[in-house]
Amino acid sequence: MSLVLKMHDFDLNIKNLSKIEGHATLKIKVRKDKVENVKLIVEENRRFFEEGIIGKNYQTIPQTVSRICGTCSVAHLTCASEAIERALKVDISRQTLVMRKLSLMGMNLRDHAMHLYFFVLPDILGKESVLDFNKEEHHFLREGFEMKAAGNLLTKLVGGRAIHPMFAQVGHFSKVPESSKIKETIEKLKKAREKCFDIMDIMESYESNFRRKTNYIAIADDNYTFLTGRIFDSKGWSVSEENVGNYLKEIVIPYSQGIGYELKNKEFLTGAIARMNINSNSLHQETRKDIRKYLRIFPTHDIYKNNLAQAIENLHCIDSSIEILESEEFKEEKKPDIKISESEGVGVVEAPRGLLYNRFKIDKNGRILKSKIVTPTAQNQIRMENDIRQLVEDNLDKSEEQIRILVEELIRSYDPCMTCASRFLKLKWI
Amino acid sequence: MKKLKIGIFAFTSDEGCIMQILESLNSTFEELKDYLDIRHFRLLIPKKEMQKMDVAFIEGAISTKKDLELLKKIRENSKKIVAIGSCAINGVPSNMRNSFDEKTKSKIKSFLEKFEHFDTVEPIEKYIEVDEKINGCPISEENFIICLKKYIDEFGVKNA
């Protein structure tokens, strides 16, 4: 081994990162052992949804913004519906609320399963892709598909299909779940439940030495529903959904088609790890009973544990939806009356990757005057770049290839969604 | 054993059709895996040099020079091109900015220039020949599998 200390100069460029949702490129520049810059560049072409919905009738908005993101469309759809209902003071029924919770949990299950089995497991098993799994590993692929299928079926049961569910409307669902399909869905969920534990074990032992303390934010109440509650941070500070926008500050990222956010002028983190750090006490009691050993891990500052948090949420989504489906009697309901007025409303939901915020201003004819949409990946962008910078500086003694692997693993643990990150133009209205 | 060489690509879109493809495989992958050689699918496989394909499935509309260059390369390397979903086939809803008023257009102009966007967002058929289309926003899981199986037969994969 050489004792000569060498100063490191290198550029690390990863074009078109794979096994994340959407297109992104990473550029890191190291000069004399210092990381001069880290650029996580959103390559998704911006589609200007915030501008595109201006002047459109409120009824069309949820289905339109659903098209912001294929994988977490249910979150966008639900969040927009909530914002419009708050603006127009629409009272939604308890059943509609329950159905929204089910569709969000189905989406989480499907989306987390894709991330854990198809994006993260290849890193852990040292494979380029899930398609390279050998005979002994092939069962993981099957289980991933099975878990995804259970989530798909759950969202389909309530919304008609898993991506852009068409039964979900402002104020109500246009169709009630069929009882024969409820039975089938419960069976599928129960089967998927058995598969939750292996993947939790794997995600528990997948860890890094890398720690950077940060602030976490999540919606929290007694039920861990991804839908209802106040927004809390890890220090116990809390704010209502309506007012959280006052604390979020937009940061322009000049080299990227995406933007970043600060909360109370500081970086922060949102997503499954934040929800678990803040609200693990509210997980379903069946879930809590079966995962005591993992619960001790939270709160944690190891971002790799975002993967374990997602695996735990899958069990929680299964337990919660089985309980609802076994006890709820779904009936045809009268649509709520909607009176159009000049108004403004905020919606906030937990998407799989964290807090999603919508704010709309509606004119007296029911058309959108102003819109603001803040996605989870945009909120995590600054934190992610700062982490990458620190990780590279901590590991300069390693080869560039080793550093590349570490950085990719870190980014994948965040589970970023670039289609969500790219949609928005800077608007001075939050 | 002969396999159907496929690629799955997404341009300007929400990747909802790609998600439907992944969903359609939940129940069919075990049956189909031996017939498929998946050569490009960025969601699952790291980027590599463009390879020859029998069928390329393309989601999304074309909005930049970079999009267009890749699109042409896919056409050169694939015997069949299947446009999947509304963005690829009609441009909708990814082309919302085409119909913005002048005020909004001028607001986004500098952004578009900076990231080398074309003046308009267009369906892929404007630039290349398309062999088949699967409609929908998003496409349905069933229609994707029907199309995939058709090409498995057409390319003589099962009988090989």
Contacts between the chains, C-beta under 8 A, distances in Angstrom:
chain1	res1	chain2	res2	distance
A	15	B	47	6.5
A	16	B	42	6.3
A	16	B	47	4.5
A	18	B	42	5.6
A	18	B	43	7.5
A	18	B	44	7.2
A	18	B	45	6.1
A	18	B	46	4.1
A	18	B	47	6.2
A	19	B	43	7.2
A	19	B	44	6.6
A	19	B	46	7.6
A	21	B	15	6.8
A	21	B	43	7.4
A	22	B	15	6.5
A	23	B	10	7.9
A	23	B	42	7.3
A	44	B	12	7.8
A	45	B	11	7.7
A	45	B	12	4.3
A	45	B	63	4.7
A	45	B	64	6.0
A	45	B	67	7.1
A	45	B	94	7.9
A	45	B	115	7.5
A	45	B	117	6.8
A	46	B	111	7.0
A	46	B	115	7.5
A	47	B	12	6.5
A	47	B	93	7.6
A	47	B	94	5.2
A	47	B	96	6.6
A	47	B	97	7.4
A	47	B	121	7.9
A	48	B	96	6.0
A	48	B	97	4.9
A	48	B	100	7.5
A	48	B	108	6.3
A	49	B	96	7.3
A	51	B	96	7.6
A	51	B	97	7.3
A	51	B	100	6.4
A	51	B	104	5.3
A	51	B	107	7.6
A	51	B	108	7.0
A	52	B	93	7.5
A	52	B	96	3.5
A	52	B	97	7.0
A	52	B	100	7.7
A	54	B	104	7.5
A	64	B	93	6.6
A	67	B	14	5.2
A	67	B	16	6.9
A	67	B	93	5.1
A	67	B	137	7.1
A	68	B	14	6.0
A	69	B	14	5.2
A	69	B	15	7.6
A	69	B	16	7.7
A	70	B	13	7.7
A	70	B	14	4.5
A	70	B	15	4.3
A	70	B	16	3.0
A	70	B	17	7.1
A	70	B	18	6.5
A	70	B	19	4.1
A	70	B	20	7.8
A	70	B	138	6.7
A	71	B	15	7.0
A	71	B	16	7.8
A	71	B	19	5.2
A	73	B	14	7.3
A	73	B	16	6.4
A	110	B	23	7.5
A	114	B	22	6.6
A	118	B	22	7.8
A	118	B	43	7.8
A	118	B	44	6.0
A	128	B	45	6.9
A	128	B	46	5.8
A	129	B	44	5.3
A	129	B	45	4.6
A	129	B	46	7.2
A	130	B	44	5.8
A	131	B	38	6.1
A	131	B	44	6.3
A	131	B	45	6.6
A	141	B	29	7.4
A	142	B	30	7.0
A	145	B	25	6.6
A	145	B	26	4.5
A	145	B	27	7.5
A	145	B	29	5.9
A	146	B	26	7.4
A	148	B	22	7.4
A	148	B	23	6.8
A	148	B	26	5.4
A	149	B	23	7.9
A	149	B	26	3.9
A	149	B	27	6.4
A	152	B	23	5.4
A	152	B	26	6.5
A	161	B	140	7.7
A	162	B	19	7.8
A	162	B	20	7.9
A	162	B	23	5.8
A	163	B	16	4.8
A	163	B	19	5.2
A	163	B	20	5.7
A	163	B	23	7.3
A	163	B	138	5.0
A	164	B	16	6.3
A	164	B	137	6.8
A	164	B	138	6.1
A	257	B	115	5.9
A	419	B	13	7.7
A	419	B	14	5.2
A	419	B	15	5.5
A	425	B	107	7.5
A	425	B	108	6.3
A	425	B	111	6.6
